[in-house]
Amino acid sequence: MAFALKRMESVELINLERLAYILKSLTSPEIETLEILVDEDAYQTISHSLKEADAGERIPIDEW
């Protein structure tokens, strides 16, 4: 029992009602942004593209 209580102290609890309220209040663009942030592949792709852009490795839009 003591082990379970100690373990619970280190766990971060999420208030599901509060989370549901926040999610319901998001706009469409905010939901899409959240989906990208949660999707590891999409996040990595955007991160990689930003690094390329910062390094000057851009492809002009007329060459797409």
Backbone as XML, in Angstrom:
<?xml version="1.0"?>
<chain id="A" units="angstrom">
  <residue number="1" name="MET">
    <atom name="N" x="0.820" y="-1.192" z="0.000"/>
    <atom name="CA" x="0.000" y="0.000" z="0.000"/>
    <atom name="C" x="0.863" y="1.253" z="0.000"/>
  </residue>
  <residue number="2" name="ALA">
    <atom name="N" x="1.905" y="1.271" z="0.816"/>
    <atom name="CA" x="2.775" y="2.440" z="0.900"/>
    <atom name="C" x="3.457" y="2.682" z="-0.443"/>
  </residue>
  <residue number="3" name="PHE">
    <atom name="N" x="3.822" y="1.603" z="-1.141"/>
    <atom name="CA" x="4.458" y="1.733" z="-2.455"/>
    <atom name="C" x="3.518" y="2.422" z="-3.435"/>
  </residue>
  <residue number="4" name="ALA">
    <atom name="N" x="2.256" y="2.015" z="-3.432"/>
    <atom name="CA" x="1.269" y="2.601" z="-4.340"/>
    <atom name="C" x="1.080" y="4.085" z="-4.048"/>
  </residue>
  <residue number="5" name="LEU">
    <atom name="N" x="1.052" y="4.465" z="-2.793"/>
    <atom name="CA" x="0.893" y="5.873" z="-2.432"/>
    <atom name="C" x="2.102" y="6.700" z="-2.862"/>
  </residue>
  <residue number="6" name="LYS">
    <atom name="N" x="3.296" y="6.156" z="-2.683"/>
    <atom name="CA" x="4.502" y="6.869" z="-3.106"/>
    <atom name="C" x="4.513" y="7.041" z="-4.619"/>
  </residue>
  <residue number="7" name="ARG">
    <atom name="N" x="4.068" y="6.015" z="-5.321"/>
    <atom name="CA" x="4.040" y="6.081" z="-6.778"/>
    <atom name="C" x="3.025" y="7.131" z="-7.248"/>
  </residue>
  <residue number="8" name="MET">
    <atom name="N" x="1.895" y="7.226" z="-6.574"/>
    <atom name="CA" x="0.871" y="8.200" z="-6.936"/>
    <atom name="C" x="1.367" y="9.633" z="-6.748"/>
  </residue>
  <residue number="9" name="GLU">
    <atom name="N" x="2.275" y="9.852" z="-5.790"/>
    <atom name="CA" x="2.797" y="11.185" z="-5.550"/>
    <atom name="C" x="3.588" y="11.693" z="-6.751"/>
  </residue>
  <residue number="10" name="SER">
    <atom name="N" x="4.201" y="10.798" z="-7.502"/>
    <atom name="CA" x="5.032" y="11.211" z="-8.627"/>
    <atom name="C" x="4.266" y="11.297" z="-9.941"/>
  </residue>
  <residue number="11" name="VAL">
    <atom name="N" x="2.997" y="10.919" z="-9.929"/>
    <atom name="CA" x="2.185" y="10.933" z="-11.142"/>
    <atom name="C" x="1.468" y="12.272" z="-11.241"/>
  </residue>
  <residue number="12" name="GLU">
    <atom name="N" x="1.523" y="12.875" z="-12.437"/>
    <atom name="CA" x="0.797" y="14.106" z="-12.643"/>
    <atom name="C" x="-0.628" y="13.765" z="-13.063"/>
  </residue>
  <residue number="13" name="LEU">
    <atom name="N" x="-1.586" y="14.291" z="-12.354"/>
    <atom name="CA" x="-2.983" y="14.016" z="-12.636"/>
    <atom name="C" x="-3.534" y="15.054" z="-13.597"/>
  </residue>
  <residue number="14" name="ILE">
    <atom name="N" x="-4.444" y="14.623" z="-14.439"/>
    <atom name="CA" x="-5.082" y="15.501" z="-15.404"/>
    <atom name="C" x="-6.558" y="15.601" z="-15.061"/>
  </residue>
  <residue number="15" name="ASN">
    <atom name="N" x="-7.046" y="16.812" z="-14.962"/>
    <atom name="CA" x="-8.461" y="17.012" z="-14.723"/>
    <atom name="C" x="-9.166" y="16.876" z="-16.069"/>
  </residue>
  <residue number="16" name="LEU">
    <atom name="N" x="-9.821" y="15.734" z="-16.280"/>
    <atom name="CA" x="-10.431" y="15.448" z="-17.574"/>
    <atom name="C" x="-11.564" y="16.408" z="-17.917"/>
  </residue>
  <residue number="17" name="GLU">
    <atom name="N" x="-12.304" y="16.845" z="-16.922"/>
    <atom name="CA" x="-13.373" y="17.808" z="-17.193"/>
    <atom name="C" x="-12.796" y="19.119" z="-17.697"/>
  </residue>
  <residue number="18" name="ARG">
    <atom name="N" x="-11.733" y="19.567" z="-17.089"/>
    <atom name="CA" x="-11.081" y="20.814" z="-17.513"/>
    <atom name="C" x="-10.491" y="20.652" z="-18.914"/>
  </residue>
  <residue number="19" name="LEU">
    <atom name="N" x="-9.857" y="19.513" z="-19.174"/>
    <atom name="CA" x="-9.292" y="19.252" z="-20.488"/>
    <atom name="C" x="-10.379" y="19.242" z="-21.560"/>
  </residue>
  <residue number="20" name="ALA">
    <atom name="N" x="-11.501" y="18.598" z="-21.272"/>
    <atom name="CA" x="-12.614" y="18.558" z="-22.225"/>
    <atom name="C" x="-13.132" y="19.964" z="-22.497"/>
  </residue>
  <residue number="21" name="TYR">
    <atom name="N" x="-13.246" y="20.779" z="-21.464"/>
    <atom name="CA" x="-13.706" y="22.164" z="-21.622"/>
    <atom name="C" x="-12.756" y="22.944" z="-22.526"/>
  </residue>
  <residue number="22" name="ILE">
    <atom name="N" x="-11.464" y="22.778" z="-22.314"/>
    <atom name="CA" x="-10.458" y="23.482" z="-23.122"/>
    <atom name="C" x="-10.537" y="23.017" z="-24.572"/>
  </residue>
  <residue number="23" name="LEU">
    <atom name="N" x="-10.604" y="21.706" z="-24.792"/>
    <atom name="CA" x="-10.654" y="21.184" z="-26.159"/>
    <atom name="C" x="-11.902" y="21.652" z="-26.901"/>
  </residue>
  <residue number="24" name="LYS">
    <atom name="N" x="-13.029" y="21.722" z="-26.215"/>
    <atom name="CA" x="-14.272" y="22.178" z="-26.845"/>
    <atom name="C" x="-14.198" y="23.647" z="-27.239"/>
  </residue>
  <residue number="25" name="SER">
    <atom name="N" x="-13.376" y="24.412" z="-26.552"/>
    <atom name="CA" x="-13.307" y="25.850" z="-26.813"/>
    <atom name="C" x="-12.305" y="26.207" z="-27.916"/>
  </residue>
  <residue number="26" name="LEU">
    <atom name="N" x="-11.564" y="25.231" z="-28.429"/>
    <atom name="CA" x="-10.565" y="25.515" z="-29.458"/>
    <atom name="C" x="-11.213" y="25.819" z="-30.805"/>
  </residue>
  <residue number="27" name="THR">
    <atom name="N" x="-10.589" y="26.735" z="-31.543"/>
    <atom name="CA" x="-11.044" y="27.034" z="-32.898"/>
    <atom name="C" x="-10.479" y="25.984" z="-33.853"/>
  </residue>
  <residue number="28" name="SER">
    <atom name="N" x="-10.971" y="25.971" z="-35.087"/>
    <atom name="CA" x="-10.473" y="25.015" z="-36.087"/>
    <atom name="C" x="-8.959" y="25.121" z="-36.289"/>
  </residue>
  <residue number="29" name="PRO">
    <atom name="N" x="-8.428" y="26.333" z="-36.486"/>
    <atom name="CA" x="-6.964" y="26.424" z="-36.647"/>
    <atom name="C" x="-6.197" y="25.934" z="-35.415"/>
  </residue>
  <residue number="30" name="GLU">
    <atom name="N" x="-6.736" y="26.184" z="-34.230"/>
    <atom name="CA" x="-6.073" y="25.717" z="-33.014"/>
    <atom name="C" x="-6.091" y="24.196" z="-32.918"/>
  </residue>
  <residue number="31" name="ILE">
    <atom name="N" x="-7.193" y="23.580" z="-33.332"/>
    <atom name="CA" x="-7.276" y="22.112" z="-33.330"/>
    <atom name="C" x="-6.280" y="21.529" z="-34.322"/>
  </residue>
  <residue number="32" name="GLU">
    <atom name="N" x="-6.181" y="22.136" z="-35.513"/>
    <atom name="CA" x="-5.225" y="21.652" z="-36.510"/>
    <atom name="C" x="-3.797" y="21.793" z="-36.005"/>
  </residue>
  <residue number="33" name="THR">
    <atom name="N" x="-3.502" y="22.904" z="-35.334"/>
    <atom name="CA" x="-2.166" y="23.098" z="-34.766"/>
    <atom name="C" x="-1.879" y="22.048" z="-33.707"/>
  </residue>
  <residue number="34" name="LEU">
    <atom name="N" x="-2.832" y="21.773" z="-32.855"/>
    <atom name="CA" x="-2.668" y="20.750" z="-31.821"/>
    <atom name="C" x="-2.433" y="19.379" z="-32.445"/>
  </residue>
  <residue number="35" name="GLU">
    <atom name="N" x="-3.174" y="19.073" z="-33.519"/>
    <atom name="CA" x="-2.984" y="17.792" z="-34.203"/>
    <atom name="C" x="-1.570" y="17.671" z="-34.754"/>
  </residue>
  <residue number="36" name="ILE">
    <atom name="N" x="-1.037" y="18.749" z="-35.308"/>
    <atom name="CA" x="0.328" y="18.726" z="-35.839"/>
    <atom name="C" x="1.330" y="18.532" z="-34.708"/>
  </residue>
  <residue number="37" name="LEU">
    <atom name="N" x="1.134" y="19.232" z="-33.604"/>
    <atom name="CA" x="2.063" y="19.123" z="-32.479"/>
    <atom name="C" x="2.055" y="17.727" z="-31.870"/>
  </residue>
  <residue number="38" name="VAL">
    <atom name="N" x="0.906" y="17.062" z="-31.896"/>
    <atom name="CA" x="0.793" y="15.712" z="-31.333"/>
    <atom name="C" x="1.333" y="14.666" z="-32.303"/>
  </residue>
  <residue number="39" name="ASP">
    <atom name="N" x="1.239" y="14.934" z="-33.605"/>
    <atom name="CA" x="1.714" y="13.998" z="-34.626"/>
    <atom name="C" x="3.221" y="14.165" z="-34.786"/>
  </residue>
  <residue number="40" name="GLU">
    <atom name="N" x="3.977" y="13.216" z="-34.271"/>
    <atom name="CA" x="5.438" y="13.304" z="-34.264"/>
    <atom name="C" x="6.013" y="13.442" z="-35.677"/>
  </residue>
  <residue number="41" name="ASP">
    <atom name="N" x="5.482" y="12.696" z="-36.643"/>
    <atom name="CA" x="5.985" y="12.775" z="-38.020"/>
    <atom name="C" x="5.770" y="14.162" z="-38.619"/>
  </residue>
  <residue number="42" name="ALA">
    <atom name="N" x="4.577" y="14.711" z="-38.430"/>
    <atom name="CA" x="4.283" y="16.043" z="-38.957"/>
    <atom name="C" x="5.161" y="17.091" z="-38.293"/>
  </residue>
  <residue number="43" name="TYR">
    <atom name="N" x="5.342" y="16.975" z="-36.996"/>
    <atom name="CA" x="6.179" y="17.926" z="-36.262"/>
    <atom name="C" x="7.625" y="17.872" z="-36.760"/>
  </residue>
  <residue number="44" name="GLN">
    <atom name="N" x="8.139" y="16.667" z="-36.970"/>
    <atom name="CA" x="9.515" y="16.514" z="-37.462"/>
    <atom name="C" x="9.670" y="17.083" z="-38.871"/>
  </residue>
  <residue number="45" name="THR">
    <atom name="N" x="8.667" y="16.878" z="-39.720"/>
    <atom name="CA" x="8.717" y="17.408" z="-41.086"/>
    <atom name="C" x="8.774" y="18.923" z="-41.075"/>
  </residue>
  <residue number="46" name="ILE">
    <atom name="N" x="7.928" y="19.549" z="-40.276"/>
    <atom name="CA" x="7.912" y="21.009" z="-40.191"/>
    <atom name="C" x="9.219" y="21.516" z="-39.593"/>
  </residue>
  <residue number="47" name="SER">
    <atom name="N" x="9.706" y="20.857" z="-38.573"/>
    <atom name="CA" x="10.963" y="21.255" z="-37.949"/>
    <atom name="C" x="12.116" y="21.176" z="-38.949"/>
  </residue>
  <residue number="48" name="HIS">
    <atom name="N" x="12.148" y="20.099" z="-39.720"/>
    <atom name="CA" x="13.192" y="19.929" z="-40.740"/>
    <atom name="C" x="13.097" y="21.028" z="-41.804"/>
  </residue>
  <residue number="49" name="SER">
    <atom name="N" x="11.887" y="21.332" z="-42.235"/>
    <atom name="CA" x="11.688" y="22.372" z="-43.243"/>
    <atom name="C" x="12.139" y="23.737" z="-42.736"/>
  </residue>
  <residue number="50" name="LEU">
    <atom name="N" x="11.852" y="24.020" z="-41.474"/>
    <atom name="CA" x="12.288" y="25.292" z="-40.901"/>
    <atom name="C" x="13.805" y="25.389" z="-40.835"/>
  </residue>
  <residue number="51" name="LYS">
    <atom name="N" x="14.463" y="24.280" z="-40.487"/>
    <atom name="CA" x="15.932" y="24.281" z="-40.461"/>
    <atom name="C" x="16.499" y="24.510" z="-41.854"/>
  </residue>
  <residue number="52" name="GLU">
    <atom name="N" x="15.899" y="23.877" z="-42.871"/>
    <atom name="CA" x="16.349" y="24.082" z="-44.248"/>
    <atom name="C" x="16.152" y="25.530" z="-44.673"/>
  </residue>
  <residue number="53" name="ALA">
    <atom name="N" x="15.023" y="26.107" z="-44.313"/>
    <atom name="CA" x="14.754" y="27.496" z="-44.675"/>
    <atom name="C" x="15.748" y="28.433" z="-44.005"/>
  </residue>
  <residue number="54" name="ASP">
    <atom name="N" x="16.054" y="28.188" z="-42.745"/>
    <atom name="CA" x="17.021" y="29.011" z="-42.029"/>
    <atom name="C" x="18.423" y="28.886" z="-42.623"/>
  </residue>
  <residue number="55" name="ALA">
    <atom name="N" x="18.738" y="27.711" z="-43.164"/>
    <atom name="CA" x="20.054" y="27.478" z="-43.756"/>
    <atom name="C" x="20.123" y="27.959" z="-45.200"/>
  </residue>
  <residue number="56" name="GLY">
    <atom name="N" x="19.022" y="28.467" z="-45.725"/>
    <atom name="CA" x="19.011" y="28.964" z="-47.102"/>
    <atom name="C" x="18.831" y="27.859" z="-48.126"/>
  </residue>
  <residue number="57" name="GLU">
    <atom name="N" x="18.361" y="26.713" z="-47.711"/>
    <atom name="CA" x="18.169" y="25.580" z="-48.611"/>
    <atom name="C" x="16.723" y="25.523" z="-49.099"/>
  </residue>
  <residue number="58" name="ARG">
    <atom name="N" x="16.205" y="26.648" z="-49.512"/>
    <atom name="CA" x="14.811" y="26.717" z="-49.948"/>
    <atom name="C" x="14.684" y="26.360" z="-51.415"/>
  </residue>
  <residue number="59" name="ILE">
    <atom name="N" x="13.504" y="25.887" z="-51.788"/>
    <atom name="CA" x="13.176" y="25.651" z="-53.187"/>
    <atom name="C" x="12.170" y="26.741" z="-53.567"/>
  </residue>
  <residue number="60" name="PRO">
    <atom name="N" x="12.476" y="27.537" z="-54.586"/>
    <atom name="CA" x="11.522" y="28.581" z="-54.977"/>
    <atom name="C" x="10.172" y="27.962" z="-55.322"/>
  </residue>
  <residue number="61" name="ILE">
    <atom name="N" x="9.112" y="28.683" z="-55.014"/>
    <atom name="CA" x="7.758" y="28.148" z="-55.192"/>
    <atom name="C" x="7.457" y="27.837" z="-56.653"/>
  </residue>
  <residue number="62" name="ASP">
    <atom name="N" x="8.073" y="28.555" z="-57.582"/>
    <atom name="CA" x="7.819" y="28.282" z="-58.989"/>
    <atom name="C" x="8.512" y="27.002" z="-59.471"/>
  </residue>
  <residue number="63" name="GLU">
    <atom name="N" x="9.359" y="26.394" z="-58.642"/>
    <atom name="CA" x="10.022" y="25.147" z="-59.000"/>
    <atom name="C" x="9.359" y="23.925" z="-58.356"/>
  </residue>
  <residue number="64" name="TRP">
    <atom name="N" x="8.268" y="24.119" z="-57.643"/>
    <atom name="CA" x="7.590" y="22.990" z="-56.985"/>
    <atom name="C" x="7.013" y="22.081" z="-57.996"/>
  </residue>
</chain>
